[in-house]
């Protein structure tokens, strides 16, 4: 989705704590509380004078700064739409890659040097839940393509048991959540910068844990 610059630099004091700025990605099943955690994390970082740039799923390098429009197919009834054909899915992979690399070199790499870039979902989510993104192509090609895109400095998986996730949100059935959790764990295990954070805890503890992880990057 669009990239939104959340703040400008408010002095240099924050750099003594957050000396290495970064590209941070937050992933998790529906009901994991990503939006709430990200909002609290942004507030915490900005209160320390650290500039934050945010995005969702896939950047649009030529969109207006501050655009936060969201593709409804990734939010409401995510599994209701018919997957694209294999050819259409391959073209979609190319489109995703072009957008990520253009955004990376035009703005994100600069923003990650000046502050933190935080994404709610990213291209790796396609491997976890291809149906959500209407992907109908070969998964081996998707896995290869994902390796060629800009990699996060820290990939955070907000994990919680299915029962807790369903109490918070009922968009996906129990079986689909179980499958997604297993695939997210596999994604994290395959990424040297992957971390699992317990999202069943109260919001303040979850955010506190992540703030600590970000400070250690």
N, C-alpha and C positions, 0 to 999 in steps of 0.2 A: 504494500500500500504506500501512500505518500510518506515522505520523510518530514519530520517536524522538529525544528531546532527549538529546544525548550528554554535555553538560557544562554547568556553571554558570560564571559569570564568576569567574576566578581572579586578581583584581587588574586594574589598568589599564595595565600595561606593554605589553601586546600591542597596545593601540590606537594606539601611536605607529607601529607597523609596518602594521597593518591598520586604517587610519582609516575606510575605507568598507566596511562589511560588505555581504554580498551574497547573492543567489540564484544558485547555481551548478548547472548541469546537465551531467552526463557521459553521452555517448552513444557507441555503437560496436557493431560487429558481434560476434556470438558469437566468443569467442577473443581479443578485444582487451584483456582484462585489467582491465575496469572495476572489478570487485569489489576486486581487489588494490590497484589505484591509489587507489580511494576510501578503503579502510582505511588505507593509508599516509598519504594526505593528511589524513585526520581526526586521525591520531596526531600528525602534524607541527603542525597548527593547534592542537590541544589542548595540546601541549607548550609552546606560546607563550601559553597562557592564553586562547585564543579559543574561545568557545562554538560548538558545531556541532550543527545539527539535520539529521537525515537522512531520506530517504524513497525510495520506489521506485515509478516509473511514475505512479500516481495516488493522491493522499492520501485518507484516510478521516477527515474532520474530527471525527467523533464516536467514533472508535475509541479504545481505551485507550492512553495514552501508553506508548511502548516497544514497541508491537506491531510485529512485523516479519514477519508472515505474508505469503507470496508467492503470487500466483495462478499455479498450476502451468501453466496454458496459455501463460504468457509465458516459461517456463523450460524445461520438458522437452518434447521433440518439438513445437516451437512451430508447425509447419505442418500438424499432423495433424488438427486439428479443422475441422469444416465452418463456413464463414463464416455470419454471421447474415443474415437477409433485409435488404432495403433499409430497411424500416420499423424493424426491430429495431436496425439499425445507427444509424439517426438517433436513436432513443431512447437508445442507448448514448452517442452524442456528447453529448446533453443531460446524461446522468448524469455523464459525465466533467467537463463544464463546471461543473455545480452543485457537485460535490465539490471541484474546484480553487478556485473562488471562495469557497466557504464556508471551506475550510481556509486560504486566503490571508488573509481578513479576521479569522478567529477566532484564528489563531496564527502563520502563516508570515510575514506582513508584520512582525509584532513580532519574531519570531526572526531575520529577515533584518536588522533594525535593530540587534539586540543582538549578533549573531554572523554565522555563515555557514549558509545552508540549502543542503544538497547533495542533489541527486536523481540516482539511478541510473535512467536513462531518464525520459521524460516524454511529454506528449501529442503532441509532434512526431514521436515514433517511429511513430505511427500512419500518417503520410504516407510513411515509409520502408518499412515492412513491414506493410501492412494485413492480410495473411493471418495474421500472428502474433497479431493482436488480433481476429481473426474479423470484420473490418470488410467489409461487402458493400454499402455505400451509395455515393453519388456522391463521388468524390474532390474535386471542386470545392467541395462543401459542407464536407468535412473540412478543406480548406485554409483556407476562410473562418473556420471555427469556431476553428481553432488561433490565428488572428490576434487573436481576441477574448479569449484567456486570458492570465493573468499571464505576462509575458515574463522569461526569465532575464537577469541582468546579464552572465553569460558562459556561452556554450554551447560545451562542449569535445567535439570529436569525436576519439576515440582511433582512429587509422587505422593499418592494417598491410596488407601484401599478402595475397592470399587463401591463398597457400601457408603463410604463417606462422600465419594464423588457423586453418587446418585442422589444423595440427600441434598446436595448443593445444586445439581443441575440434572435434568432428565432428558437431554437431547439424544443420547446414544444408549442402546441397550447394554445390559450387564456383560454379555459375551463380547461385544465389540470393545468395551472398556478393558476387559481382561487381555484381549489381543493387543490393543494399543499399548497397554502398560508393558507387556512383554517386549514389544518392538521398541519402545522407548528405552528400556533397559539395555537392549541389544545395541541401539544407537549410541548410548552413553558409553558402553563398554568398548565400542570401536573408536571412540574419540578420546585422544589423550587429554583433552581439556574438559571432558565431561564430568559433571558432578550431580549427584542425586541429593535433593533437599526434601525433608519430610514436610509435605504440605498439609498434613493432618493437624499440625500444631497451630496454636493461635497466631494470627497475622503478625503480631509484633515479634514473636520468636522467629518466624520464617524470614521476615525482613532483616532482623538482626543477624541471622546466620549468613544471609546473602551479602549484606554490607561487609561483613568480615571477610568473605571470600573475595569480594571485589577489591578490598584494600590490600589483599595479598598478591594480586596479579603482578 
